[in-house]
Amino acid sequence: SAGSNRILIVGVSCGGASSAYSTGVTYAGQALTLLGGFNHPSVFIRTELWYLLNPPVGTADVTVTLNTSASLVIGAMSLTGVDQTNPFDSAAAFLYGTSDRANVIVPVITNGAWAVDVMALKPTNVNPGTGQTETKASCGTRSLQ
């Protein structure tokens, strides 16, 4: 969007290969910065969050490059009103996994604050928490916003 103090956040979920991870993410040819990632130790899934401060306004491709062939699901969102010096809460990322999923959750500092997360999981049901909206993607991956 064309608002001020913008951020673009891209969530990446990949799986199918024990060592799959992103080697880079770009938007409109500009490189994003890796905020955090988590490899699940036993079910061959990985989640990552990438960001770009003050991204170009307009429509452009988000490109994710992987180190190996793997299933891939990505999602992107942009926010305005984000502190450009300290865009994330002091606890920048909470990374964890359970028996069948891997999560990366990041508090973003805006007016009203957002918590952005990406989750990869073996096919199962996920129940959104209070105030969350579930969006589904392929490869058994879902994100909660």
Residue, then its C-alpha position, 0 to 999 in steps of 0.5 A: s500500500a502507499g501509506s507511510n512507514r511500511i513493512l513487507i513480511v513474507g512467511v515461508s513454509c517448506g518441507g519434503a527435504s530434511s535440509a530445505y531452507s530459503t537462501g533468499v527472498t526478494y520483492a521487486g528485485q530488493a532483498l528481504t532480511l531473514l528475521g527468523g526460522f525454525n527447522h522441525p527436528s523430525v518431520f522435515i518442515r521449516t518455517e521462516l519470516w522475512y521482511l523489507l522495510n519501506p518496500p516499493v509501492g505497487t504490485a511486484d513478484v515475491t521470489v523465494t529461492l530454496n537450497t534444494s527441491a522441496s514443497l513450498v508455500i509462501g504468504a506476504m502481507s504489508l503493514t503501514g505505521v510501523d516503526q522503521t527503526n525498531p519494527f519488532d518487539s524486543a523479543a524479535a521472534f519466538l521459535y518453537g515446534t511440537s510433534d507435528r508443527a513448526n512456528v515462527i511468531v513475531p510481534v510487529i510494532t504498529n499502532g495497535a500491534w500485530a502478531v505475525d506468524v507462519m506455521a508448517l505442519k503435517p496434515t492435521n486440524v488447527n483451531p484459530g485462537t480468539g481474534q485470529t483468522e485462519t487462511k489455508a494454503s496447499c501442502g498442509t500449511r496454514s497461517l494464522q493472522 
